[in-house]
């Protein structure tokens, strides 16, 4: 018959009948494997029984609760410090943010221009300078343009062009010079003068 | 074994603001908490840390206690869960070599009887060689004398699974203990 831990337990606590007990003991004698298995079971049971009832030292046992209470107090204190720290950090962030905003974006002292104002003033100067240059260019362009226009008309006059025969060419040329462009370079009086000369001229 | 009516009264008193009721409850169960944690972890320092952790959980969560199960089952479940979590954390620390092999000698002044201390070391060494699931069933069956139904309530595992775990555990332990003694 094959025995298991339950049978070993029944044997040890006296739950087996007399015949079952005899049969089991005979099997133990006959099988070294069963004997070995039973011995290990007995050792384990003994070990469990002996280590189940170990008493903790009074010193350790009585210290569990006081240590817990201390830890609880520490946790409460830490929680308070943590909350205070969080509030301080939030307050400091607001202050730093405010200071940065004031220094970077708002000019507080008119005698001491900020970097941004300086940049704007520099830009303004460069724009003014560029206008000066443009004026010079325009005035220079005026005199040159007059000379070119005069030379064109003089050439036309000197060649004694028959306008009637070459109306198409003249129109094409005239249309190339836009009125708006002409007005930029010559005054109305000068235009009248040119037209008057042209009308007096006999082609 | 555990007078639930007394426990329930103490819990109610504590919820009503009586701090000494909590002390009485803990004083009643602190050794059991310690020993379950100790058998699960195999050393005093870890067990001590778990005890303090469990007390804190009980203190903070006792208001959620439903008075349906016994208080002992409730704290046993907390202790078991915390022990398993602790073991998982410990194995991670060990894997990354963050934990040194210290602590065994610190339990010298906890157990005064020398023979008991030696026997405890034998069973602790054997228990640490078992997988966690087998270990917890073995401890609950042999040390806390729980039925499979009670173990199933605490662990949430099926009774058939628990029996299989126990069968493997006891065979392995028998062999390990047989070789040690």
Interface residues (C-beta under 8 A of the other chain):
Chain A: X5 X36 X37 X39 X40 X41 X43 X44 X47 X48 X50 X51 X52 X54 X56 X57 X59 X60 X61 X64 X65 X67 X68 X71 X72 X75
Chain B: X23 X26 X27 X30 X31 X34 X35 X51 X52 X55 X56 X59 X109 X110 X111 X112 X113 X115 X116 X119 X120 X122 X123 X142 X143 X170 X173 X174 X175 X177 X178 X181
